[in-house]
Amino acid sequence: MTADPIAEAVAETVARLMPGARAQLAELVAFRSVADPAQFPRSECEAAAAWCADALRAEGFEDVAVLDTPDGTQSVYGLLPGPVGAPTVLLYAHYDVQPPLDEDAWVTPPFELTEREDGRWYGRGAADCKGGFLMHLLALRALRANGGVPVTVKMILEGSEEQGTGGLERYAEEHPELLTADAIVIGDSGNFREGLPTVTATLRGMTLVRVAVDTLESNLHSGQFGGAAPDALAALVRVLDSLRAEDGSTTVDGLVADQTWEGLAYPEEDFRSDAKVLDGVGLIGSGAVADRVWARPAVTVLGIDCPPVVGATPSVQASARALISLRVPPGQDAVAATELLMAHVRAHTPWGARVSVEQQGQGQAFRADLGSPAYGAMADAMRVAYPGQEMQAAGMGGSIPLCNTLATLYPETEILLIGLSEPKARIHAANESVSPEELERLSVTEALFLRNYAGR
């Protein structure tokens, strides 16, 4: 790998520790830690938080605490003191996960870490982001086995990142001294391509709104009243359709949607393969793919409450509901974008139907400073951990609201984003997985980064 004997020893140590890491990841994946009590009991998240706290104590962390955050969830904190005068690095991951969606679509059980023939480990949270916690632990173990951890480490594990309810952000704002650090490594993004070392330069912000449309006191017989009675579901469909132009581009009244991305290109054929777009189906939007997924707003209808096909009756619907997500690119304010989205929904609701729009979650976009010393230390680490490769910078269309909160609280702190969510990981979808090779290489990367950063 390198002529550096310590770097070689770190890589050998991580390789030796991988079986134990897999066993621990299997334990953590087994918790159904979806931070939504309507889908899974709160006890699953509480048990996962307790497991993470015990794991930190086993690694020698001090002041380990399970923090009750303002949104009713729990985050886990610990401190690992380093040498006197050493810099402090905050390591972040989250233990909450997305729901499994259609469990029948999983080839193997979603909450049972399973290695398949392709060598990947499958399970909800394997990459996003329980695997990120194991990445941090592996890096620290490798350093401790080879001379010690050269920095002071703070670890924070969020319990509601996937729900976007902002509990840890508000807790950090109320306790700003807790997460102070010279550098922060957010282990919740991923390489642009498996085997291509990548830091995430930008994140889109996000907002969630719930829309309710009501038109009648109760459902009506579609034969007796259909044709004149205002159908709430049809009204909602009109509203949702108004959020996209003919080519599928997002169109929210007043929201700028023509930004361009300057950086790593995302070839259309690669995107089609990553997204598994069906043959003959076109992509939506205009501009380069990188523009669409990293630099422009994107609206998605996450769910609709209406009668299912099975058991449907011939009725005009009195009420309908939808949950809408809007991804907000860097350079735009998520609060202003939320106001525009809510105004758009109200303005485009037809027939005088009664509409209510309620905000469910929100987070600001983020842009990293790639010229900072920490990124130099990361580039050197990636060059060693991925021989023959140079660090790349890409955008990520998803949101990590905590990043902007941390950047606001600690404007002098360097924030880096790495992780295990490369395209094959299929995070948020059925059959999420992690590449054990990526887990190994990124653990080596993080260990070497901490070593480099200590000697900056």
MARDORO-720352 format. One line per field, with one value per residue (C-alpha): residue in three letters; x, z, y. Coordinates in Angstrom, 1 decimal. Last residue first. Layout:
// MARDORO-720352
residu <- [ALA, ...]
x <- [X, ...]
z <- [Z, ...]
y <- [Y, ...]
This chain:
// MARDORO-720352
residu <- [ARG, GLY, ALA, TYR, ASN, ARG, LEU, PHE, LEU, ALA, GLU, THR, VAL, SER, LEU, ARG, GLU, LEU, GLU, GLU, PRO, SER, VAL, SER, GLU, ASN, ALA, ALA, HIS, ILE, ARG, ALA, LYS, PRO, GLU, SER, LEU, GLY, ILE, LEU, LEU, ILE, GLU, THR, GLU, PRO, TYR, LEU, THR, ALA, LEU, THR, ASN, CYS, LEU, PRO, ILE, SER, GLY, GLY, MET, GLY, ALA, ALA, GLN, MET, GLU, GLN, GLY, PRO, TYR, ALA, VAL, ARG, MET, ALA, ASP, ALA, MET, ALA, GLY, TYR, ALA, PRO, SER, GLY, LEU, ASP, ALA, ARG, PHE, ALA, GLN, GLY, GLN, GLY, GLN, GLN, GLU, VAL, SER, VAL, ARG, ALA, GLY, TRP, PRO, THR, HIS, ALA, ARG, VAL, HIS, ALA, MET, LEU, LEU, GLU, THR, ALA, ALA, VAL, ALA, ASP, GLN, GLY, PRO, PRO, VAL, ARG, LEU, SER, ILE, LEU, ALA, ARG, ALA, SER, ALA, GLN, VAL, SER, PRO, THR, ALA, GLY, VAL, VAL, PRO, PRO, CYS, ASP, ILE, GLY, LEU, VAL, THR, VAL, ALA, PRO, ARG, ALA, TRP, VAL, ARG, ASP, ALA, VAL, ALA, GLY, SER, GLY, ILE, LEU, GLY, VAL, GLY, ASP, LEU, VAL, LYS, ALA, ASP, SER, ARG, PHE, ASP, GLU, GLU, PRO, TYR, ALA, LEU, GLY, GLU, TRP, THR, GLN, ASP, ALA, VAL, LEU, GLY, ASP, VAL, THR, THR, SER, GLY, ASP, GLU, ALA, ARG, LEU, SER, ASP, LEU, VAL, ARG, VAL, LEU, ALA, ALA, LEU, ALA, ASP, PRO, ALA, ALA, GLY, GLY, PHE, GLN, GLY, SER, HIS, LEU, ASN, SER, GLU, LEU, THR, ASP, VAL, ALA, VAL, ARG, VAL, LEU, THR, MET, GLY, ARG, LEU, THR, ALA, THR, VAL, THR, PRO, LEU, GLY, GLU, ARG, PHE, ASN, GLY, SER, ASP, GLY, ILE, VAL, ILE, ALA, ASP, ALA, THR, LEU, LEU, GLU, PRO, HIS, GLU, GLU, ALA, TYR, ARG, GLU, LEU, GLY, GLY, THR, GLY, GLN, GLU, GLU, SER, GLY, GLU, LEU, ILE, MET, LYS, VAL, THR, VAL, PRO, VAL, GLY, GLY, ASN, ALA, ARG, LEU, ALA, ARG, LEU, ALA, LEU, LEU, HIS, MET, LEU, PHE, GLY, GLY, LYS, CYS, ASP, ALA, ALA, GLY, ARG, GLY, TYR, TRP, ARG, GLY, ASP, GLU, ARG, GLU, THR, LEU, GLU, PHE, PRO, PRO, THR, VAL, TRP, ALA, ASP, GLU, ASP, LEU, PRO, PRO, GLN, VAL, ASP, TYR, HIS, ALA, TYR, LEU, LEU, VAL, THR, PRO, ALA, GLY, VAL, PRO, GLY, PRO, LEU, LEU, GLY, TYR, VAL, SER, GLN, THR, GLY, ASP, PRO, THR, ASP, LEU, VAL, ALA, VAL, ASP, GLU, PHE, GLY, GLU, ALA, ARG, LEU, ALA, ASP, ALA, CYS, TRP, ALA, ALA, ALA, ALA, GLU, CYS, GLU, SER, ARG, PRO, PHE, GLN, ALA, PRO, ASP, ALA, VAL, SER, ARG, PHE, ALA, VAL, LEU, GLU, ALA, LEU, GLN, ALA, ARG, ALA, GLY, PRO, MET, LEU, ARG, ALA, VAL, THR, GLU, ALA, VAL, ALA, GLU, ALA, ILE, PRO, ASP, ALA, THR, MET]
x <- [-0.9, 0.5, -2.8, -4.5, -2.4, -3.0, -6.7, -6.7, -4.8, -7.4, -10.2, -8.8, -8.1, -11.8, -12.7, -10.8, -12.3, -15.9, -15.4, -14.2, -17.1, -19.5, -22.7, -26.2, -29.8, -32.1, -35.2, -34.6, -33.5, -29.8, -29.2, -25.6, -24.7, -24.6, -22.0, -23.4, -20.4, -19.1, -17.3, -18.2, -15.7, -16.4, -13.6, -14.4, -14.0, -17.7, -18.6, -22.3, -23.3, -21.2, -22.6, -26.2, -25.4, -24.2, -27.0, -29.5, -27.9, -29.7, -29.6, -28.6, -25.0, -22.3, -18.9, -15.3, -12.6, -9.6, -6.9, -6.6, -3.5, -3.6, -6.9, -5.9, -2.8, -4.3, -7.3, -5.2, -3.3, -6.6, -8.0, -5.1, -5.5, -9.2, -8.4, -6.1, -9.0, -9.3, -12.3, -14.5, -17.8, -21.2, -24.4, -28.1, -30.5, -32.9, -36.7, -39.3, -43.1, -44.5, -48.3, -50.3, -54.1, -56.4, -60.2, -61.2, -62.1, -62.3, -58.6, -55.6, -52.8, -52.5, -52.5, -49.8, -47.7, -47.9, -46.7, -43.8, -42.8, -42.8, -40.7, -38.2, -37.9, -37.1, -34.8, -32.7, -31.1, -27.3, -26.9, -29.8, -33.2, -34.7, -38.5, -40.4, -44.2, -46.5, -50.0, -53.6, -57.1, -60.6, -64.2, -63.5, -66.2, -67.1, -67.4, -65.7, -62.1, -61.4, -58.1, -57.2, -56.2, -58.2, -56.3, -53.4, -50.6, -46.9, -43.4, -44.3, -40.9, -39.8, -36.2, -34.4, -31.2, -27.5, -26.8, -29.3, -30.4, -27.2, -25.2, -27.6, -26.8, -29.6, -33.3, -35.7, -36.8, -35.0, -36.6, -38.1, -37.2, -35.4, -36.2, -34.1, -31.9, -30.9, -27.2, -27.5, -29.4, -27.0, -24.0, -25.6, -26.3, -22.7, -22.3, -19.6, -17.3, -17.2, -19.3, -23.0, -25.5, -28.5, -31.7, -34.4, -35.0, -38.2, -40.8, -43.7, -42.5, -41.7, -39.5, -38.5, -40.5, -40.3, -43.9, -43.2, -43.6, -45.2, -48.6, -49.1, -49.2, -51.9, -54.0, -53.7, -54.9, -58.0, -58.7, -58.4, -60.7, -63.4, -65.7, -69.3, -70.5, -69.5, -69.9, -73.0, -75.3, -72.8, -69.8, -71.7, -70.5, -67.7, -68.3, -68.6, -67.1, -64.2, -61.1, -57.5, -54.6, -51.0, -48.1, -44.8, -41.2, -38.3, -34.8, -31.3, -29.0, -25.6, -22.3, -18.7, -19.0, -15.6, -14.8, -12.4, -13.3, -13.6, -17.3, -18.4, -19.3, -18.0, -20.4, -22.3, -23.0, -19.7, -19.6, -16.0, -15.8, -12.6, -11.3, -14.1, -17.0, -19.7, -20.8, -20.0, -23.0, -25.5, -28.9, -27.9, -26.6, -29.9, -31.8, -29.7, -29.9, -33.7, -34.1, -37.2, -35.6, -37.0, -33.9, -31.6, -33.6, -31.3, -27.9, -24.6, -22.0, -18.4, -15.8, -12.2, -9.0, -6.3, -3.3, -5.2, -2.5, 0.7, -0.5, -3.2, -4.9, -4.8, -6.5, -9.1, -9.9, -10.4, -12.5, -14.8, -15.4, -16.2, -18.5, -20.5, -20.7, -22.0, -24.9, -25.6, -26.8, -24.5, -25.8, -28.8, -31.3, -29.6, -27.4, -23.6, -21.9, -20.0, -21.8, -23.1, -25.0, -23.8, -26.8, -27.3, -30.8, -33.1, -34.1, -34.7, -33.2, -34.4, -36.2, -39.2, -41.5, -40.5, -42.1, -40.7, -37.8, -38.3, -35.4, -32.8, -31.8, -28.2, -26.7, -23.0, -20.7, -17.0, -15.8, -12.1, -10.2, -6.6, -3.8, -2.5, -2.3, -2.6, -6.1, -9.2, -12.0, -15.4, -18.8, -22.3, -25.4, -28.6, -32.1, -35.5, -38.4, -37.9, -36.1, -33.2, -32.8, -29.1, -27.6, -24.3, -20.7, -18.6, -15.5, -14.8, -12.6, -13.7, -16.0, -17.7, -18.4, -19.9, -22.1, -23.4, -24.1, -26.1, -28.1, -29.0, -30.1, -32.3, -33.9, -34.5, -36.2, -38.1, -39.8, -42.0, -42.0, -44.2, -46.3, -43.5, -41.3, -37.6, -36.9, -34.5, -35.6, -32.5, -31.0, -28.7, -26.7, -26.1, -25.1, -22.8, -21.1, -20.5, -19.2, -16.8, -15.5, -14.8, -13.2, -10.6, -7.8, -8.2, -8.3, -5.0, -3.3, -4.3, -3.0, 0.3, 0.8, 0.1, 2.6, 5.2, 4.9, 6.3, 2.7, 0.0]
z <- [10.7, 12.8, 14.5, 11.1, 9.5, 12.2, 12.2, 8.4, 8.5, 10.8, 8.6, 5.4, 7.0, 8.1, 4.5, 3.0, 5.3, 5.0, 1.3, 1.0, 3.2, 0.6, 2.4, 1.6, 1.2, -0.2, -0.3, -0.7, 1.6, 0.8, -2.4, -1.4, -5.0, -5.4, -2.7, 0.8, 2.9, 4.2, 3.9, 4.8, 6.2, 8.3, 9.3, 12.4, 12.4, 12.0, 15.0, 15.8, 12.2, 10.6, 13.2, 12.4, 8.7, 9.1, 11.4, 8.5, 6.7, 3.3, 0.1, -3.3, -2.7, -4.4, -5.5, -4.6, -5.7, -3.7, -5.9, -6.8, -7.5, -4.1, -2.3, 1.4, 0.6, -1.6, 0.7, 3.6, 1.7, 0.5, 4.0, 5.4, 2.7, 3.4, 7.0, 6.0, 4.4, 0.6, 0.2, 2.2, 2.4, 1.3, 3.2, 2.6, 5.5, 7.2, 7.6, 9.0, 9.2, 8.0, 7.8, 4.7, 5.0, 2.0, 1.7, -1.9, -3.7, -7.0, -7.4, -5.1, -7.0, -4.9, -1.6, -2.8, -4.2, -0.9, 1.0, -1.4, -1.4, 2.5, 2.6, 0.1, 2.3, 5.3, 3.3, 2.2, -1.2, -2.0, -1.6, -3.2, -1.5, -1.6, -1.4, 0.2, 0.0, 2.3, 0.9, 2.2, 0.7, 1.9, 0.7, -2.0, -4.6, -4.2, -6.2, -3.4, -3.1, -1.4, -3.2, -5.0, -1.8, -0.7, -0.3, 1.9, -0.4, 0.2, -0.5, -3.3, -4.4, -5.3, -6.4, -6.2, -8.3, -7.7, -6.8, -8.5, -11.5, -12.2, -11.9, -14.5, -16.9, -17.8, -17.9, -15.7, -15.9, -17.1, -19.8, -19.5, -22.5, -20.4, -16.7, -14.6, -12.2, -10.3, -10.5, -14.1, -15.3, -13.5, -15.1, -18.5, -17.8, -17.0, -13.6, -13.9, -11.0, -10.6, -11.4, -11.0, -12.6, -11.1, -13.1, -10.4, -8.7, -6.5, -7.1, -7.9, -7.3, -10.6, -10.3, -13.7, -15.0, -18.7, -18.7, -15.6, -12.1, -8.9, -10.6, -10.8, -7.0, -6.8, -9.6, -7.9, -4.6, -6.4, -7.8, -4.4, -2.9, -5.5, -5.9, -6.5, -10.0, -12.2, -9.6, -7.4, -8.0, -9.8, -7.6, -4.4, -1.9, 0.7, 3.7, 4.7, 1.3, -0.1, 2.1, 1.0, 3.5, 2.6, 4.8, 4.3, 4.4, 3.8, 2.7, 2.3, -0.5, 0.5, -1.0, -1.2, -0.4, -0.2, -2.6, -2.8, -6.0, -5.1, -5.3, -7.2, -5.9, -2.5, 0.4, 2.8, 6.5, 8.3, 9.2, 10.2, 12.2, 12.7, 15.4, 17.8, 19.8, 20.2, 23.8, 24.2, 22.2, 24.6, 23.6, 19.9, 20.1, 21.5, 18.8, 16.1, 17.8, 17.8, 14.3, 13.2, 10.0, 10.4, 9.0, 11.3, 14.4, 16.8, 16.3, 17.3, 18.5, 19.1, 20.5, 19.8, 21.2, 18.8, 18.4, 19.0, 20.1, 18.9, 16.5, 18.2, 19.3, 15.8, 14.4, 17.1, 16.4, 12.7, 13.3, 15.7, 13.2, 10.4, 12.8, 13.3, 9.6, 9.1, 11.3, 8.8, 6.2, 5.0, 6.9, 8.1, 6.7, 5.9, 3.3, 3.5, 0.1, -1.1, -4.4, -3.3, -0.3, 3.2, 5.5, 8.3, 9.7, 10.0, 6.4, 6.0, 2.8, -0.8, 0.4, -1.8, 0.6, 3.3, 1.4, 3.1, 5.4, 7.5, 7.3, 10.0, 13.3, 14.4, 13.2, 12.6, 13.6, 14.6, 16.3, 16.1, 18.8, 18.2, 20.5, 23.2, 25.8, 24.1, 23.4, 25.5, 24.2, 24.8, 24.3, 23.1, 22.2, 20.8, 21.9, 20.5, 21.9, 19.5, 22.2, 22.6, 25.5, 25.5, 26.2, 27.9, 27.8, 29.8, 29.0, 26.0, 26.6, 23.6, 25.7, 26.9, 23.3, 22.6, 25.7, 24.5, 21.0, 22.5, 24.8, 21.7, 19.8, 22.8, 23.0, 19.2, 19.5, 22.6, 20.7, 19.1, 15.3, 12.6, 14.4, 16.9, 14.1, 14.8, 12.9, 15.1, 14.2, 16.1, 14.3, 12.3, 15.5, 16.3, 12.7, 12.7, 15.7, 14.0, 10.9, 12.9, 14.6, 11.1, 10.0, 12.7, 10.9, 7.9, 10.1, 11.7, 8.4, 7.1, 10.3, 10.1, 6.5, 7.5, 10.3, 8.0, 5.5, 2.2, 1.0, 0.0]
y <- [19.3, 16.4, 15.5, 15.9, 13.3, 10.7, 11.5, 11.2, 7.9, 6.4, 7.8, 6.4, 3.0, 2.9, 4.0, 1.1, -1.5, -0.3, 0.1, -3.5, -4.7, -3.1, -2.1, -3.1, -1.8, -4.4, -2.3, 1.4, 4.2, 3.4, 1.5, 0.6, 0.2, 4.0, 4.7, 5.2, 4.2, 7.5, 10.7, 14.3, 16.8, 19.9, 22.3, 24.3, 28.1, 28.8, 26.6, 27.2, 28.0, 25.2, 22.8, 23.8, 23.6, 20.0, 19.0, 19.2, 16.2, 16.4, 14.3, 15.4, 14.8, 16.8, 15.4, 16.0, 13.5, 12.3, 10.9, 7.2, 5.0, 3.3, 3.9, 3.9, 5.9, 8.6, 8.7, 9.7, 12.4, 13.9, 13.8, 15.7, 18.3, 18.4, 19.1, 22.0, 23.9, 24.3, 22.1, 24.5, 22.6, 23.7, 22.9, 23.1, 24.0, 21.6, 21.3, 19.0, 18.5, 21.8, 21.8, 22.8, 23.0, 23.0, 23.6, 23.2, 26.4, 24.5, 24.1, 24.1, 25.8, 28.9, 27.0, 24.6, 27.4, 29.3, 26.2, 25.7, 29.3, 29.4, 26.2, 27.7, 30.8, 28.6, 26.4, 29.3, 28.9, 29.0, 25.3, 23.4, 22.8, 19.3, 19.5, 16.6, 16.3, 14.3, 13.9, 13.8, 13.3, 14.1, 13.8, 11.2, 10.6, 6.9, 3.7, 1.6, 0.5, -2.8, -3.4, -0.3, 1.5, 4.5, 7.7, 8.9, 9.8, 9.4, 10.7, 13.1, 14.4, 17.9, 18.6, 21.9, 22.3, 21.9, 18.3, 16.0, 18.1, 19.9, 16.7, 15.1, 18.0, 20.3, 19.5, 17.5, 13.9, 10.9, 8.8, 5.3, 3.0, 0.5, 0.8, 3.2, 1.3, 4.5, 3.6, 2.3, 5.3, 7.6, 6.0, 6.3, 10.0, 10.8, 12.5, 15.1, 16.1, 19.8, 22.9, 22.2, 24.5, 26.5, 26.8, 26.2, 29.5, 29.2, 31.9, 29.5, 25.9, 24.1, 21.0, 19.7, 16.7, 17.6, 19.0, 21.1, 19.7, 21.0, 21.6, 17.9, 17.6, 20.3, 18.7, 15.3, 16.9, 18.2, 14.8, 13.3, 15.9, 15.2, 18.2, 16.8, 17.8, 14.9, 12.2, 12.6, 9.6, 7.4, 8.3, 7.7, 10.3, 10.4, 12.6, 16.3, 17.2, 19.1, 18.5, 18.7, 18.0, 18.7, 17.6, 19.5, 18.3, 20.6, 19.9, 21.2, 20.0, 18.9, 20.1, 19.1, 15.4, 13.7, 10.9, 8.0, 6.0, 2.3, 2.2, 5.3, 8.8, 7.7, 8.1, 10.3, 9.8, 9.6, 13.3, 14.1, 17.3, 19.3, 21.6, 20.6, 22.0, 19.4, 19.9, 23.6, 24.6, 23.1, 24.7, 24.9, 21.4, 20.2, 22.0, 20.4, 17.0, 17.1, 18.3, 16.4, 15.3, 11.7, 10.1, 12.0, 11.0, 9.2, 10.9, 9.4, 11.8, 10.9, 13.3, 12.4, 14.0, 13.4, 11.0, 7.8, 5.3, 3.8, 1.1, -0.9, 2.3, 3.6, 0.5, 0.5, 4.2, 3.6, 0.5, 2.4, 5.2, 2.8, 0.8, 4.0, 4.6, 1.1, 2.1, 4.9, 4.4, 1.7, -1.4, 0.7, -1.8, -5.0, -6.6, -7.2, -7.4, -10.4, -10.7, -14.1, -12.6, -11.7, -11.1, -8.6, -9.4, -6.4, -6.3, -10.0, -11.4, -10.9, -7.7, -6.8, -8.6, -6.2, -3.4, -0.2, -1.2, 2.0, 4.4, 4.1, 5.5, 4.9, 8.1, 8.9, 11.7, 11.9, 15.2, 15.8, 17.7, 18.8, 17.6, 19.9, 17.1, 13.8, 12.5, 12.2, 9.9, 11.7, 10.1, 11.1, 9.2, 10.8, 10.1, 10.9, 13.1, 16.0, 18.1, 15.6, 13.2, 12.5, 9.0, 9.8, 8.6, 11.0, 8.9, 6.7, 3.6, 1.6, -0.6, 2.6, 3.6, 0.2, 0.4, 3.8, 2.4, -0.6, 1.8, 3.9, 0.8, -0.3, 3.2, 3.1, -0.3, 0.8, 3.6, 1.0, 0.7, 2.3, 5.0, 5.4, 6.9, 6.9, 3.6, 1.7, -1.9, -3.2, -6.1, -3.8, -3.1, -6.8, -7.5, -4.5, -6.0, -9.3, -7.6, -5.5, -8.7, -10.2, -6.9, -6.6, -8.3, -6.1, -3.0, -4.1, -4.8, -1.3, 0.3, -1.6, -0.5, 3.1, 2.8, 1.3, 4.2, 2.7, 2.5, 0.0]
